[in-house]
Amino acid sequence: MERLPHFRPAQIAFVAGLALCLVDGAIAGPPKATTSQYFKTYAAGFSWVRTGEGSATFELDVLPDAQKALFVEVAFPNPDNPQSPLVVRKQVARSMKRVSFESPRVSGWRNRKHYMFVARIYGDAEGQSLLGEHKQEVVCRIPPKSYLQQLGAPSKEP
């Protein structure tokens, strides 16, 4: 019978810690920007105010397939009430090169949690003619409280 090598507890802890760092490093990388028929993600993330509240931001480059005006509804996750997403609607004109959506500020975002931003693209203002969706995964990174305290006073509007 072959004898297995003997490891000291310190060696085991080091190897386990290294494995966790490698796994965390692989997972922690930012999600890739997505492209759909009408949009390519330019930026997606969060902005913060001194109180620790944050708003989600989703900026999309408009692609040439957008031959007519589009009506876009972005559903941001609502960490304070997951059953009720934060919805922002805008009309996107053919001439626009980029469009930006921002959620209201909320306080329930969780650090290092993965969230999904979903843009539903409609051909009509009533939202009856769904043309497609554009989804982007985002990892929330909340700055340390010491950083947030250095920010100016929050404004009333997001």
GILINMO-V151846 format. One record per residue. N is the residue number from 1. PSI is psi in whole degrees, -180 to 180 (NA if undefined). Layout:
N&PSI ; N&PSI
This chain:
1&134 ; 2&136 ; 3&133 ; 4&147 ; 5&149 ; 6&128 ; 7&140 ; 8&155 ; 9&-37 ; 10&-38 ; 11&-41 ; 12&-44 ; 13&-40 ; 14&-47 ; 15&-44 ; 16&-42 ; 17&-41 ; 18&-43 ; 19&-42 ; 20&-40 ; 21&-42 ; 22&-42 ; 23&-46 ; 24&-41 ; 25&-39 ; 26&-38 ; 27&-35 ; 28&-12 ; 29&148 ; 30&142 ; 31&150 ; 32&146 ; 33&138 ; 34&158 ; 35&136 ; 36&-172 ; 37&-38 ; 38&-19 ; 39&157 ; 40&134 ; 41&125 ; 42&-45 ; 43&148 ; 44&129 ; 45&-153 ; 46&151 ; 47&150 ; 48&155 ; 49&170 ; 50&-35 ; 51&-11 ; 52&-4 ; 53&151 ; 54&155 ; 55&146 ; 56&141 ; 57&137 ; 58&111 ; 59&130 ; 60&134 ; 61&134 ; 62&125 ; 63&161 ; 64&-21 ; 65&-13 ; 66&81 ; 67&-16 ; 68&174 ; 69&139 ; 70&153 ; 71&118 ; 72&135 ; 73&115 ; 74&128 ; 75&109 ; 76&146 ; 77&150 ; 78&99 ; 79&-23 ; 80&-24 ; 81&84 ; 82&-23 ; 83&-10 ; 84&88 ; 85&158 ; 86&112 ; 87&131 ; 88&131 ; 89&142 ; 90&152 ; 91&135 ; 92&112 ; 93&155 ; 94&-35 ; 95&-13 ; 96&137 ; 97&-28 ; 98&145 ; 99&143 ; 100&139 ; 101&138 ; 102&134 ; 103&164 ; 104&159 ; 105&137 ; 106&166 ; 107&-4 ; 108&7 ; 109&143 ; 110&131 ; 111&137 ; 112&9 ; 113&143 ; 114&131 ; 115&157 ; 116&123 ; 117&133 ; 118&122 ; 119&122 ; 120&129 ; 121&125 ; 122&153 ; 123&-4 ; 124&156 ; 125&-24 ; 126&-11 ; 127&30 ; 128&-27 ; 129&86 ; 130&121 ; 131&-27 ; 132&-177 ; 133&154 ; 134&119 ; 135&145 ; 136&125 ; 137&141 ; 138&141 ; 139&126 ; 140&128 ; 141&106 ; 142&127 ; 143&158 ; 144&153 ; 145&-34 ; 146&-34 ; 147&-46 ; 148&-37 ; 149&-21 ; 150&-15 ; 151&157 ; 152&171 ; 153&140 ; 154&143 ; 155&169 ; 156&-32 ; 157&148 ; 158&NA
